[in-house]
Structure formats: C-alpha cells, structure tokens
Amino acid sequence: MAKSTSQSKYFDLELSHGGRVATLTLHEDKFNLLNTPALDELLELGTEIRTLPKLRLVILTGAGERAFIGGADIREMAEFTPHSALRFIDKVHQACHLFRALPVPSIARVRGYCLGAGMEIAACCDLRIASDDSHFGMPEVQLGLPSVVEAAMLPTLIGWGRTRELLYTGRIIDAVTAYEIGFIEAIATPEALDETLQPWIDQILAADPAAIRAQKRLIEGWLDSGVAAGVQAGMDAFTRIFDSGNALERTRDFLARKAAPKG
C-alpha cells in the first residue's frame, strides 16, 4: 500500500491505506517530551488531518524505543509564571481533547515511557496498545504538581481506586500492570507490536465509514452526558444511520454470506 510522509520539526505525518490511516509520530529529543512548540505543531496537524476526506483512523506513536511521550518538558516548566503555566496547560488540554474530537477512532501505539501528559493523551485515544517493555505513570505530585486536565479520564478506564493510587503516589507501573488494570487493551513484544496492532486497523477499515464516525460521536457523548442522555443519543443515531442505505446493504450482505452453502 502506497504511503506518503511529511516531516516537520516535532512530528512526522504518514498517510497510508489510500489516505485512510494517518500516523503521527513524535520525535523530540530522547524521551519525546511535549513543549509549547511541539503542542502547537500537534494542534496544527490535528486541524489538518481531521478534514481529510478519506480519513478512517489516526495512530499516535513516538519515535525510537525510549518513549511514546515522556511527559511535559520540565525544562520549560521550570521557567513558568502563573500566566505561562495557564497558557501551557491549556495547550495540553487542547492536545488531549484533539483525539477525543477527531471524527474517527484513534489508537495510541506505545513503546517506552508514557508519563504525565503522555498518559493523559493516551487516555484520550480510543484504544491503546503497548510493547511489554513500556512504562506508565503520573509522577506530577513528586514534582510538586497535581495531575490535571485529562487525568480526569483515568477513572473511566481504570477506576477511582487505581486512579487515586497512581496520582497520589506518582508510581511508575510496567506494561503488564497497565494491561491488568485496564489502561491498555493489548500488549505485545516490541517485535510483535505492529503485527498485534494490524487486526485493529484491518477491522476498522473494513467497517462502514459512516457507522464508525457515528459510533465515535456516540462514545464521546456517553463519556460526557451520562447514561440516560447517551441511550437517547444512541437511539437517534441508530435511526439516522439507515438514511444512507449502507447499513442495510451491509446487514443484507452479512445474511447472504451466512446463508450461502458452506464449501
């Protein structure tokens, strides 16, 4: 499958599968830290890719073996004033929300350290897969800071008790623990990471585009609205999806395949 790649200072953007899959790769120093210029670039790229007409899936990863996103750049944070701190954390929030606001699913492909703001961005992706040599944590309290913004997503993934444990202690956990508590959905050796990821890509691309986009909107609505409003939104979306005829075509094709003689 032909691929096109564009490179800028902090991120590579690769389009594959006929422009249906966009892969964003952060390459900043050894630990792929987030500073203000990197966040600005990510937000610009997010604006660009969300309007791609064929877009079906976004994958976020980090260059190299050491880190997915090693967190915010402490070198910049050490010079913050209250004003610059507010400006920075707002950009972190926007970067996290970017992945929730995408019209299609996103996958965090983690290799190495996934810390602080990196773990928050991963939490905002729809799915997470990690190599078994990865590590996760929210170490902000050990730097005199609370974990904020999209750390609020963690209880929906790992529960309140595990969230409190990570945020109060700043403990770094390994990939096996992250998998066991439900933060990541799949784990693989570094060599098998892409092979393990591929079925997700194939299955999302095989699904109906309108249905996937509707499902993405619904899931984000469920997270934001609560059960009752989410149920009603789901009923409305289920009704609207039949306007296009794609759902009927796919369900009828499925029944035809089931009814076809075996062998």
N, C-alpha and C positions, 0 to 999 in steps of 0.2 A: 504494500500500500504506500503510495507516494506521500511524502511528508514535506512540509515547509516550515522553516525555522527562522525566527527573528531574534536577535540578541541585543540587549541594551545593558546598561551598567549593572543592574542588580538581578534582572530576571531574563530567562530565555522563554520565549513563547513558541511552542511547537504545535502545528496543526496537522492532524493525521486522520485517517479513515475518511478521506474526502472532505475534510474540514469539519467533521462531526465531533472530533475529540480535540480539545485544547489542553495542552500540558504546560503548566507554569513551573519553572524550575528556578528557585532562589540560589544565587551564588554570590555570597558576600562574606569575605574573609574565611576563616576556617570553620566557624560554627554558624554560618548563615544567620547572623543577627539582624534584627529589624531596627533600622534607624529612620529618621524622618524622610530622607530622600528615597530609601527603599519602599517605605509605606506609600509615598506619593506615586512612585512608579507602579506599584501594585494596583493602586486605585485607578490610575490611568488605563492600565491593561484590562482591569475589570470592566471599565466602561466600554472598552473596545470589543472585548470578546462577547459580552452579553448581547450585542447586536448582530453577531454573526448569524446569518440566516439558516445555516445548516447545523448549528451547534446542538449537540445532544448530551455532552458530558465534559466536565472540567476536572483535570487531575492536578493537584498541587504536590510538589515534592521539593527536596533540597539537593543541591549538587554535592557530590562526594559521599564519603562514608561516615563522617563525624556527626552530622546534624541534619535534621529536617528543618527546623527553625529553632535555634538555640535560645530564643527569647529576645527581649528588647536589649538594645546596645547600652550597657551600663556606662560606657564612656560618655555617651550623650546625656544619660540621665544624671550623671554626677554634676552636670552644669545647669540643671533645671532651676528655674524660678517657678513660683506658682502659675504664672501665665504660660510659660513654655511647657510646663508639666501638663496643664489642661489641654493645650493645643496638641501635644503628643498623644495623650491617652485618647483623645477624640479620634485621632487618625487610626490608632489601634482598633478602636471600636468600629470605625468605618471599614477597616480591612477585614475584621471578623464578619461584620454584617454583609459584606460583599458576597460571601459564599452562601449565606442564607438567602440573599436577594437574587442570586442567579436564577434564571428561568429553568435551568436544568440541574440535575444532580451533580455533586462534586465529591471527589474522593481524595483524602489525604493519604499519600504514599510516604510512609515514614521510614527513614533509615537513620539511626543515630539518635542524638538528643532531640527531644521535643519538650521544651521547657517554657514556662511562663506564657508570654504572648503566643508562642508557637503552639502550646497545648490548647490555648483558647481558640486559635484559628482552626486547629484540627477538630475541636469540638463543634465548630460551626459547619464543617463539611458534613455531607450526608453519610459518608462511610469512611472508615479508617482501616488501613492495613499497615502492618509494621513488620520489619525484619526482627528476628529474635535477639539481635544484639542492640536493640533500641532501648532508650530510657525516657521516662516521662516524669514530670513534676511541676509543681507550682511553688518555687522557692522564694517568693517575694517577701514573706514575713521574715526570712533570715536576712534580708537586706533592709528591713525596717519599713516595708511597704505592705499594704493589704493587696490581695488578689482582687481585681475589679473587672469591670465591663463583662465580657463574655465568659468569665469564670462562672457567671450565673447559669450557664448552660450545663455545667457539670452535673448537678443533681438529676437532671433528666436522663443522664447516661449512666451514672454510677451510684446514684442515691445520695441522700443527705449525709449519712454516716461517713462514707468513703470521701465525700467532698470535704467534710469538716476535717477529717484526718489529714488529707493532703494539704489543705490550706492552712491549718493550724501548725503543722509540723514542718512544712516545706520539704517533706521527704521525697526522694527520687526513687521511683519504682522501675522495675525492669519490665520488658515486654510481656513476659508470661503473666506477671501480676496484672498488668494493664488489660490483658485479654481476659483473665479470670474475673476481674471486677466489671467488665463490660465496656471499657473505654474504647477498645479496638475490636473490630468484628472478625479479623483474620490475622494470622501470624504465620510467618514462613522464614526459612533460612534466607540470608542475603542473596544466595544464588537462585533461589526459587521465588523471590518476591514478585517479579513481573509475571512469571508463569501462574502464580496463585491469583494475581490481580486480573489476568486476562479474561476469565469467565465472567466477572462482573461487567467488564467492558463489552463483551460479546452479547450478554443478555440485555444490557441497557440499550445497545444499538439495535437489537432485534425487536425491542418493544415498540409500540406505536408512539411516534413523537408527541402527538397531542395528549395522549394518555399520560406519558411521563411528565410533561410540563404541568398537566392538571394535578397529578399526584404530588409533585414538588410544591405547588401552591397550597395544596391541602395540608400537607405535613407541616409546613411553616405556620399555617393558620391554626392547626391543632396546638402547636407549641405556644402560640401567642394568645389563644382565645379560651381555652378550656373545653371540656367535653361537649356540653350541650350545643354551643355555637359551632364546634367542629363537626358534630354529627349533621347539623343542618347544612353547613357548607358542603359536606360530602354528598348529601342528597342532591343539592343543586348542581354540583359539578358532575355527578353521575348522569344526571338528566341531560346536561349540556353536551356531554361528550358524544352523545348519539346524533347530534346535529350534523357531524361531518360524514357519517357513514362508515368511518374507519373501524369503529368498534364492532359494528355489525359484520363487516367484511372479515375481520379477524376472528370473531367468535364463530362465524359460519365455516371459515376455513379450518378452524380447530375441530369442529364437529365432523367435518368431512374427512379429516385425517383420521379421527378416532373410528369412524365408521368404515374406512377403507379396509379391504381384506388384508390380513397380515401375510407377509411373504409374497 
